[in-house]
C-alpha cells in the first residue's frame, strides 16, 4: 500500500475521517442494493433491444455478451461511485463494474485503521469477508486454478495480489500473469507462459481494451470464463446512464442523463473515461475541464450533483457490490470538483 508519492502527495489520509450516523449508512447501503438491481434490469433491456450501437460496443463481442448474460455467468464485484450531498440522498455518478480499484484500501487498510484507532466503533465494511464468501460460491463454476491478469502498475498489481489472496483463502489455486504475456495456441486456447491452458481468467484489464487489442479476433473462439464477464461491458460504459434515466428516472438516486447537452447544471463525461479524465463541469460557480485520452469514445451528459464540502474537501462514496450484495464503502476526497486518481482515500466510522 502506498501512503505518499512524490507526484501526488498523501494518498492514505488517516489524519482525517468521515463520521456517519446509522441512518446515513442505511441510506447508502439501501440505495446501492436498489441501484444494482436496476442496473441488472438495464443490462437485460440493452441486450433484449440490442442497443449495443448506442454504447459503441463492437459487434465482435456481442456474442460474448449475450452468451455470458443468457448463461448467467456470475460476477465477482463492482464499485458504484455515489454523491452524498446536503440533501442526504445517495446519487449514482457511475458504476465501475468491470475493473474497479481501491479495494484493498476499502476492505483491509481502513478496517485496520478502525481497529487501531476506534475499536469500539463500526464501519460499513464486510468487503474482505464477502470476497472470500463469493469466491467460495464461485468454486463450482470456475476452474480449480484461476489465472489473474494484470498490467504493470502499482495499484493494479496490489489489487490483483489482494484478490488472489482472497481466492486462495476460499480454496482456489491462483496464478498471476501480465496481460502482455497471454498467448494463444492453435488459435483456440489461451495459455500462460508455461503453455498451460487458461480456463478461468480474472482480468484487471478493461473489456474495451480486450475488444480492440491483439487478442480481439480470437475472443469468440477461446472458451475462457472471464471475470468480470462480458456483460459487464454494458454497465462499465457511461452510456448506460441515459438508459437508466430513461427506464427508472423516477428513482431518487438516478440523475437525469442524456447523450445531448442538458439544461441547467451538468457534467460531461467520456463513455469509457477513467480517473476523472476528459470531464467538463458547467454549473453555477463551477467551470472545470480536465484533459485526457478518452475523447474519441464519445460523451454523456449527467445532471450535476453536489458532493458536499467538508473542511474544503469534496468526497465521493465508493460503494462496493460483491457477489451481488452491498457490503462496504471507501471514500475518495479532493479539494477540486473532479475526483481523479490522485484524490486521497479517507476512512470512515459509524456512530
N, C-alpha and C positions, 0 to 999 in steps of 0.2 A: 504494500500500500504506500503510495507516495503522499507525503504530507505537504511538502513545499517544492515548487520547481522554480528554476531561475527565470523561466519565461513568464509564468502566470502568477507567481506568488503562492500564498497559502491556499491549499485546496481543502484540507480537512480542518474545518473551523470549530474545534471543540470549545473554544473560548466563548462561543455563543450557542444558544439552543432555543428551540421553539417549544412553547408550552401550550398544550391543548386541553380543553375541557372534554369530558367524556362525550357530551352531546356533539361536539365538533368532530371527534373521531368517528362516532357513529354515522354522522352525515357523510364523511369521506368514504367510509367503508361501504355504506349502502349505495351511494352513487356509483362507486367503482363496480360493484356487482351488477347493478342495473345497466350501466353503460356497456359492460362486457356482453351481456345478453343481447342488447340492442345491436351491438357490433356484429355478433354472430348472425342475427337476422339480416343485417345489411349485406353480409357476405353471401348468404343464401339468395338474397334478392339480386345481387350483381351477377351471380352465376346463372340463376334461372333466366334472367332477362338478357344475359350475355352483354353486359355493359362494359366489356373489357377495354374497348377503344377509348372510353372516357377517362380511364385510368392510365392509358398509354401502355397497357400490358401487351407484350409481343405475342403473336399467335402461336409461336413456338412453344410457349409454356402453358397455354390454355389447357391442353390435355392433362398436364401435370396438376394444375389447379383443380380441375374437375374430378380427376381420379382421387386426389387426396381428400377433397371435400366429400364426395359421394362415398368414399371408403372409410369416412370418419377417422382419418389419420389424426392421432392426438397431437396436441400442442403442449409444450412444457411451460412457457412463461411469456409474459409481456409486461410493459410498463405504460400506464396512462399518465400523461402529464396534465395536471389539473391546476386551474386558477382557483384560489380560495380567498376571494377578496372580501371587502367590507360587508357584503350582503349575506355572507355565511353559506352561500350555495356553491358547491363544487361545480366547476365548469370544465368540460373536456377541451383541452387545447389540441391534443393529438394523441395517437396511440402508437407507441413504439413497440410494435407487435412482432417484429422479425429479429432484430439484433440489439435489444436494449442492454445498456451497461449501467454502472453504478450499483451493481447487485451485491458485491462484496461489502461495499460501504453500508448499504441499507440493511443487509441481513446479519452481518457479523460485527463490523467495526463500531457502528453506533450502539449495538447491543452491549458490547464490551465496555464502551464508554458509560452506558447507563448503569451497568453492574458495578463499575468502579466509583461513579460519582453520585448516583441516586438509586441505590439498591432497593429502596422501599417503593419506588415509583414504577411505572409501566410504560411501554411503547405499543403502538400498533405495529407489531413485528413478530410474525411467525414464519418469516421468509425461509430461514435455514431448515426448519422442521418440515415445511411444506415442500421444499425442493426434494428432500430425501424421500418423503412420502410419495411424491409424484413419480420419482424415478422407480420406486417400488411398484407403483401401479402400472408403469410402462414396461416393466420387465417381461411380461408375457408377450408383448407386442414388438419388442426391439431385439436386435441381435445380442448375444451374450457378451460381445465385445463392441463397445460403442467408440467410434473414432470421433475426435473433437478437432475440427478445423479452425484455424485462426490465421490472422495476418500479424506481421511482426510490428506490434505496437504494445507499449507497456500496459495500458488499460485493458486492451483486448486479451493479452496473454494472462493477466491476473484474473480476468473474468472466467476464461476457459479453465485455468487451473482450479479455481474455486468450484466451478460446475463439475469438473472431473471428480473432485473430492466428494461432492455430494452424491454423484452417481456411484462411486466406489463404496460409500457408506451404505448405499441401497443394495449392494451386492453385485454390481456390474463391473466387468473389466473395462478399462479405457485405454486408448492410445491417442496421443496428441500428434497432430500433423499440420504443418504450414499449408495453407491453401495452394500455394505455388508448387508444392511437392506432390499434389494429387496427380495420378496418372490413369490412363485408360489402356486396357489390354484388349486386343481383338475387337475394338470398337464397341464393346458391350459391358465391360466390367471396370468399375472404379477401383483402383488399387492404391496402397500406400507405398512407402519407399522399399519395403521388403516384399513387395508384389503380392501382399495379402489382399484378397477381395474385401471391399468395404461394403457391408450390408446396411449399417446404420451410421449416418454422419450427422452429428451436431455441428453446425457451422455458424461461427460468429462472422458471418460474411453475408451481405445483403442479397436477396433473390434477384434484384435488378442487376446486380453485378454478375451473378451466375448466368443470367439470361442474355448477357451481351459479351461475355469473355470467351476464352478459347474452348471451354467445355460446352458452350451453349448448344451446338449442333448435336452433341451426343446425349444431352439430358434425357430426352424421351426414351432412350434405349438402356439406360444404366440400371434400372431396377433398384435404386438406392432408396432406403427410407430416410427422408430428410427431417431433421429437427432444427429449425421450425419447418412445418410442412408448407408446400407450395401455396396453399390457400391463404397463408399469412401475407402474401404479396398484396392482397386486396386491402387488408387493414393497415399495413405499414405505409400505404400510399395516401397522401393527404387529400387526394381526390375523393376519398371516402367521406370526408367531412360534409360536402354538399349532399351526398346521398343520405347520410344520417339526418341532416336537417330536413331534407325532402320527406323522409319516412317518419321521423319522430320529432318534428320541430316543436311540438308542444311539451317536450320533456325539459324541465328547468335546467338540466346540466348540459344541454346541447345548444351550442351557439349558432346563430344564423351563419350560413356559409354558402358560397357560390363560386363558380368559375369566372364570374363577371364582377367588376367593382361594386361594392355595397354603398348605400347611402350611409351617412354618419361616420363614426369612427371604425376603422378597420385595420386588419393586419393582412399583408400579402405574404404567402409562404410558398416556396417551391414544392412541387409534388413529392419529390424524392430528396428533399433537403435534410441536412443533419447539422446539429450543433450550432443552430442559430444563424447559419449562412444564408445569404440572399433573402433576408427578411426585411420587409418595409412596414413601418407603422405610421398611420395617419390618424391622429386623434388629438383632441384639444390639449395643447401644451406639449405634444409629443410628435416629433418629426424625426424618424430614425430610418436608416437604410444600411444594411450590412452587405459586405461583398461575399464572394464565394463562387464555387464552380457549378452550382446547380440550376442556373437559369435555363438551360436547354430543356429541362424536364417539364417546364410549364408551371403555372401558378394557380393557387386557390386563394380566395378572399374569405376571411372569417371576421365576425364582429369582434372588435377589441374588447378584451376582458381585463378589468382592473385586478392586478395581482395583490394589491395592498402594499403598504410601505411600513417597514418595521426598522427603526433606527437607521433610516436611509437605505435599506436593502429591500429588494422585491423577491419574494420566494415563489418557486414553482413546486408543487407537490407531485412527486413521482410515486404513483400508487401501483403496487405490484399485484399482478394476477398470475398465480402459479397453480397449475392443474385446474384452471377454471375458477379458482377461489381468490377473492381479495384478501391479502394476507400481510400487508406491510406498506409503510411509506418511507421514502427518503426525500429530503428537501435540498434543493439547489437554490442558492440566492446570489443576486448580483445587484450592484448599485444602478445598473442601467435597466433598459426595458426589454432586452433580448437575452435569454438565457443561453450562453454559449458553453463550449467545452472547458472554459476557464472559470465558470461560476463555481463557487465553493460549496462543498457538501456540509450541511449542518445537521446535527442530531436533534431529536425531539423527545419530550416526555409527555405523559398524560397525568394530570392532577384531578 
